[in-house]
Amino acid sequence: MKSLSLYFSPTGGGEKIAHAIQNGMDANDCDYLYYLNLTKEPLTELSGKCDSELPVIFTVPVYGGHMPKIAAARFDKVRGSGRQPAILVAVYGNRAFENALTDLDAFVRERGFVPVAAAAFPCEHSYSSESTPIAAGRPDDADLKSAEEFGRLIREKLQSGNPTSVNTSDLKDEESPETSLKNFVSFVKEYQARQASTPKVYIPALDSDRCVECGECRQICPTGAIREDFSTDAALCIKCCACVKVCPAGARTFQSPFAIPLSENFADRKSPRWIL
């Protein structure tokens, strides 16, 4: 089954999930699978690729419980036929996807698509590190197998001849322990109070002694936030940590105040969830 995949995936987790879903939809038919990585450049046109029946997979990360504004900007010019099937995918760092899928649902409906399936997949959090692991290593093999299974189920639904729209708001977050939620809410309130009294900007730090000036950080940054001297422009940085993950020398680090409470309170493995 032919499909088109559009994704915004700075650290690559969403990209892996998107490809696995497409593989499941294809079911070894060797159909041509279109995909557009919109992490660095916005969509300009889909002329000749987006026929009215072609299912389109939209994959976005979750930032603060929402679809990132930059992802919406990257996808802004996409247009469907009015009845074009859409598959909505949110990848999140094992805390919660909250409103991200309903954000994406409204976005695609306004542009002529009909959501026929939606899913949320846990992936390694942008702030995950050796000292503060948060869903480290995900998506793993089990996640990718789940994504392929989701793709197969989508294929079956689309081949039924009359795929119905889904109510994305019916897909709920997996519950976290009550104590973990209370701890995290308490931290957020304290953080907001500190920021209100003494604002502080957090961005990735550079260890110049370790930096080998390979340029990989500048190449991967979705917003062009890394200057020629490899320092970070705080006004452009979205804290995706793609530069931190890609640095071969470990010269870039990001000490987010959220890393420890996220690691301590959301260590329990959450599972992929979907609605069809």
C-alpha positions in Angstrom: 0.0 0.0 0.0 1.4 3.3 -1.0 1.7 6.0 1.6 3.3 9.3 2.3 5.1 10.0 5.6 5.7 13.6 6.8 7.7 13.9 10.0 9.5 16.4 12.2 12.1 14.4 14.2 15.2 16.3 15.6 16.6 13.3 17.5 15.4 10.5 15.2 12.9 8.6 17.4 9.9 9.8 15.5 11.6 9.0 12.2 12.2 5.4 13.3 8.6 5.0 14.3 7.3 6.6 11.1 9.3 4.3 8.9 8.2 1.2 10.9 4.5 2.2 10.5 5.1 2.5 6.8 6.7 -0.9 6.6 3.7 -2.4 8.3 1.3 -0.7 6.0 3.3 -1.9 3.0 3.2 -5.5 4.1 6.0 -6.5 1.8 4.1 -5.5 -1.4 7.1 -3.4 -2.4 4.9 -0.4 -3.1 6.8 2.9 -3.4 6.7 4.7 -0.1 7.1 8.4 0.0 8.6 10.2 2.9 9.6 13.7 3.6 11.8 14.6 6.5 10.7 18.2 7.5 13.0 18.6 10.5 15.1 21.2 8.8 13.1 22.6 5.9 9.4 23.4 5.6 7.1 21.7 3.1 6.9 23.6 -0.1 4.5 21.5 -2.3 3.2 17.9 -2.8 2.5 18.3 -6.5 2.5 14.9 -8.2 2.8 13.0 -4.9 -0.3 13.5 -2.9 -3.3 12.1 -4.8 -6.7 12.2 -3.1 -6.6 8.6 -1.8 -3.0 8.5 -0.6 -2.8 8.0 3.2 -0.5 10.5 4.9 1.3 9.8 8.1 2.0 12.8 10.3 4.6 12.3 13.0 5.6 14.9 15.6 7.3 15.0 19.0 5.6 16.2 22.1 6.9 19.4 23.7 5.3 20.4 27.0 2.2 18.3 26.2 1.6 19.9 22.8 2.5 19.6 19.1 5.5 21.9 18.7 4.8 25.2 16.9 7.8 24.6 14.7 6.4 21.3 13.5 3.1 23.0 12.6 5.2 25.6 10.6 7.0 22.8 8.8 3.8 21.1 7.8 1.8 24.3 7.2 1.5 24.1 3.4 0.2 20.5 3.3 -3.3 20.2 1.8 -5.5 17.2 1.5 -8.5 16.5 -0.7 -11.1 16.9 1.9 -11.5 13.2 2.4 -7.8 12.2 2.4 -7.0 9.7 5.2 -4.4 10.8 7.8 -2.6 8.8 10.4 -1.5 10.9 13.4 1.5 9.9 15.5 3.0 11.6 18.5 6.2 10.5 20.1 6.8 11.5 23.7 9.5 11.0 26.4 7.6 8.6 28.6 5.8 11.2 30.7 2.6 12.1 28.8 1.5 13.1 25.3 -1.4 15.1 26.7 -2.8 17.5 24.0 -0.3 16.8 21.2 -2.6 14.5 19.2 -5.7 16.7 19.5 -3.5 19.6 18.4 -2.4 17.5 15.4 -6.0 16.4 14.7 -7.3 20.0 14.5 -4.3 20.9 12.3 -4.8 18.2 9.7 -8.6 18.6 9.6 -8.2 22.3 8.8 -6.1 21.2 5.8 -8.4 18.7 4.2 -7.5 15.4 6.0 -9.6 12.9 7.8 -7.8 11.2 10.7 -8.5 7.4 10.5 -5.9 6.3 13.1 -3.8 7.9 15.8 -1.0 6.6 18.1 1.4 7.7 20.8 4.8 6.0 21.1 7.3 6.5 23.9 10.7 7.5 22.7 13.9 8.5 24.4 13.4 11.9 26.0 15.5 14.8 24.6 16.8 15.4 28.1 17.8 11.8 28.7 21.5 11.2 29.5 23.6 8.5 31.2 23.1 10.2 34.6 19.4 11.0 34.0 18.0 8.2 31.8 14.4 8.9 30.5 13.1 6.1 28.2 16.7 5.6 27.2 17.2 3.6 24.0 13.6 3.8 22.8 12.2 3.1 20.4 13.6 -0.4 20.9 12.9 -3.5 18.9 9.6 -4.1 20.8 8.4 -0.5 20.0 9.3 -0.9 16.3 7.4 -4.2 16.2 4.4 -2.5 17.7 4.7 0.3 15.1 4.7 -2.2 12.3 1.7 -3.9 13.8 -0.1 -0.6 14.0 0.8 -0.1 10.3 -0.7 -3.5 9.4 -3.9 -2.6 11.3 -4.1 0.7 9.4 -3.7 -1.2 6.1 -6.6 -3.5 7.0 -8.8 -0.6 7.9 -8.1 1.3 4.7 -8.7 -1.8 2.6 -12.1 -2.3 4.2 -13.4 0.2 1.7 -15.0 2.7 4.1 -12.5 3.8 6.7 -14.2 5.8 9.5 -12.8 8.8 11.2 -11.5 8.5 14.7 -12.1 10.7 17.7 -8.5 11.4 18.7 -9.5 12.7 22.1 -10.6 9.1 23.0 -6.9 8.1 23.1 -5.8 8.7 26.7 -2.5 8.8 28.4 -1.3 5.7 30.3 -1.6 6.6 33.9 1.5 7.4 36.0 1.8 6.7 39.7 0.0 9.3 41.8 3.1 10.0 43.8 5.2 10.6 40.7 2.6 13.1 39.4 2.5 15.0 42.7 6.3 15.2 42.8 6.5 16.5 39.3 3.7 19.0 39.7 5.4 20.3 42.8 8.7 20.6 40.9 7.0 22.5 38.1 5.4 25.0 40.5 8.7 25.6 42.2 10.5 26.0 38.8 7.9 28.5 37.6 8.2 30.5 40.8 12.0 30.7 40.5 11.7 31.7 36.8 9.2 34.4 37.8 11.5 35.9 40.3 14.8 35.3 38.6 14.5 34.2 35.0 17.2 32.0 33.6 17.7 30.8 30.1 18.8 27.1 29.7 20.6 26.1 26.5 23.1 23.4 25.6 26.6 24.1 26.8 29.8 23.7 24.8 33.0 22.3 26.2 35.5 24.0 23.8 38.4 21.7 25.0 36.4 18.6 23.8 34.9 20.2 20.6 36.6 18.8 17.4 34.7 21.3 15.2 33.3 18.5 13.0 30.2 20.5 12.4 27.7 17.7 12.9 25.8 19.8 15.5 25.3 22.6 13.0 24.2 20.2 10.3 21.6 18.6 12.5 20.2 21.6 14.3 16.6 22.1 13.0 16.6 25.9 13.6 20.1 26.9 12.7 20.8 27.9 16.3 24.4 26.9 16.4 26.8 29.7 15.3 30.0 29.5 13.4 32.0 29.4 16.6 29.7 26.5 17.8 28.0 28.6 20.5 24.2 28.4 20.7 21.8 31.2 19.9 19.3 31.1 22.7 16.7 33.0 20.7 16.7 30.2 18.1 17.3 27.1 20.3 14.2 24.9 20.9 16.1 22.6 23.3 15.5 19.5 21.2 19.0 18.3 22.1 19.8 17.0 18.6 23.2 18.6 18.9 23.9 16.9 22.2 22.9 13.5 20.9 24.9 13.7 17.7 28.2 15.1 19.1 30.8 12.4 18.7 33.1 14.0 21.3 30.6 14.6 24.0 31.4 18.3 23.8 27.8 19.4 24.0 25.6 18.9 27.1 22.3 20.2 28.3 21.7 20.5 32.0 17.9 21.0 32.1 16.4 21.4 35.5 13.6 19.0 34.3 16.0 16.1 33.7 16.2 14.8 37.2 12.5 15.0 38.1 11.6 13.4 34.8 14.1 10.6 35.3 13.1 10.0 38.9 9.3 10.1 38.5 8.8 8.6 35.0 11.1 5.6 35.0 8.3 3.0 34.6 8.1 1.8 31.0 5.0 3.0 29.2 3.6 1.2 26.2 2.6 2.4 22.7 -1.1 3.3 22.4 -3.4 3.7 19.4 -6.9 4.1 18.2 -8.3 2.9 14.9 
